[in-house]
Amino acid sequence: MTACIGWVATAAFAISYFCRTPKSLRLVQAVAALMWVTYGFLIHALPVVVANVIVALAAVYSSLAPPRKSPLA
């Protein structure tokens, strides 16, 4: 079961490269990162957990933050 979570997380991460909008990219990345967090806990790998908590938080934050205006616009 643990290996399945890792494989599904890998697939979700790979799928994120096919997202067409920034919002869908961040959503898929957040979901994949949370799966990696689960996997990291199950295999007792703190670096995997910490790295993916950071990625998930960044993905969620950047999805909820108001869009920034480009200085070139």
C-alpha positions in Angstrom: 0.0 0.0 0.0 2.8 2.4 0.8 4.5 1.9 -2.5 1.1 2.6 -4.2 1.0 6.0 -2.6 4.5 6.8 -3.8 3.6 5.7 -7.4 0.4 7.7 -7.4 2.3 10.8 -6.1 4.8 10.3 -8.9 2.0 10.1 -11.5 0.3 13.2 -10.1 3.6 15.1 -10.2 4.2 14.0 -13.8 0.6 15.0 -14.7 1.3 18.5 -13.4 3.5 19.1 -16.5 0.5 18.9 -18.7 -1.6 21.5 -16.8 -2.6 24.4 -19.1 -3.4 27.0 -16.5 -1.3 28.2 -13.5 -4.2 27.5 -11.2 -4.6 23.9 -12.2 -0.8 23.4 -12.1 -0.7 24.7 -8.5 -3.7 22.5 -7.5 -2.2 19.3 -9.0 1.2 20.2 -7.4 -0.4 20.7 -4.0 -2.3 17.4 -4.2 0.9 15.6 -5.3 2.9 17.2 -2.5 0.3 16.1 0.1 0.6 12.5 -1.3 4.4 12.7 -0.9 3.9 14.0 2.7 1.8 10.9 3.4 4.3 8.7 1.7 7.2 10.3 3.7 5.4 9.7 7.0 4.7 6.1 6.1 8.4 5.4 5.3 9.6 7.6 8.2 11.5 10.0 5.9 11.5 13.4 7.5 13.3 15.1 4.5 10.5 13.9 2.2 7.9 15.2 4.6 9.5 18.6 5.1 10.3 19.3 1.5 6.8 18.5 0.4 5.1 20.4 3.1 7.0 23.4 1.8 5.9 22.7 -1.8 2.3 22.2 -0.8 2.2 25.4 1.3 3.8 27.3 -1.6 1.3 25.9 -4.1 -1.7 26.7 -1.9 -0.4 30.2 -1.0 0.3 31.1 -4.6 -3.1 29.9 -5.6 -4.8 32.1 -3.0 -2.7 35.2 -3.2 -4.0 38.0 -5.4 -2.3 38.2 -8.8 0.6 40.5 -9.0 0.8 43.2 -11.6 3.7 42.8 -14.0 6.2 45.7 -13.9 6.3 45.5 -17.7 2.5 46.0 -18.1 
